[in-house]
Amino acid sequence: MSVSNAYEDASGQADGSKLDGGLASLAWIALWLVIGISMAIQLAIPVNHDAAWVLIGAQRMLEGASFGADVVDVNPPLAWWMSALPAALAQATGLPTGAVFKLVVMAASLVSLLASARLMTAADIAPARSRWITLATAAALLVVPGYDFGQREHLMAILIMPWLWLTAATFNGAKLATGLRVAVAVAAALGICLKPHFLVVPVAVELLVLVVMRRPLLAMRLENLVMIATGVAYVAAVVVFAPGYLCLLYTSDAADE
């Protein structure tokens, strides 16, 4: 190779590195812009009516009310139990409950984005592509929900997103820390347990994996077992801590008949 060709190759690589660095900086600026826009929108509009209803119930439960008896709803109690965290933080700080709730959901969204970005790398997604996927996901989780911010569908999307990338990374042959896999699986299971029909998401993903990989035993991998165990633990918690909810379901079914 001649000296001139070597110089041209080195110059091309340097220009490529500068371009990649510039695009990375642009992606980071755009991400912070998305976060800022989300905060401006959410702090300017009221809490979604469904989320507000759940928060009111969570506040009452912190004062001793029982789900299924004092707080009544046809939906299972997990959303109320989860909303107890922002409700308790609001009581402890004296800040408006709605604002604290939205900040907690934003924080959860950012954690989900960080975990997803880490797992994209493990899934062998190119860094440049990963940055823009993360930016698009941030817009989907933080800006697109608008008034529906904090709805159970929104929370499910936040909680299950890293599990989707964990699945991709696993089938790319990535060796990930057990703690990370367990944490992602527990979060996904909690998102699915918010509403029974959310179960269709992991079932659809696992069916797709089965069709593509043709290895049924892969369904028994660690994260899926953890998700099942989390679901079983949640059902047991409902039986123990919210028996009135089960009575309510039985009464409603009997009335329908």
Secondary structure, 3 states (H helix, E strand, C coil): CCHHHHHHHHHHHHHHHHHHHHHHHHHHHHHHHHHHHHHHHHCCCCCCHHHHHHHHHHHHHHCCCCECCCECCCCCCHHHHHHHHHHHHHHHHCCCHHHHHHHHHHHHHHHHHHHHHHHHHHCCCCHHHHHHHHHHHHHHHHCCCHHHCCCHHHHHHHHHHHHHHHHHHHCCCCCCCHHHHHHHHHHHHHHHHCCHHHHHHHHHHHHHHHHHHCCHHHHHCHHHHHHHHHHHHHHHHHHHHCHHHHHHHHHHHHHHC
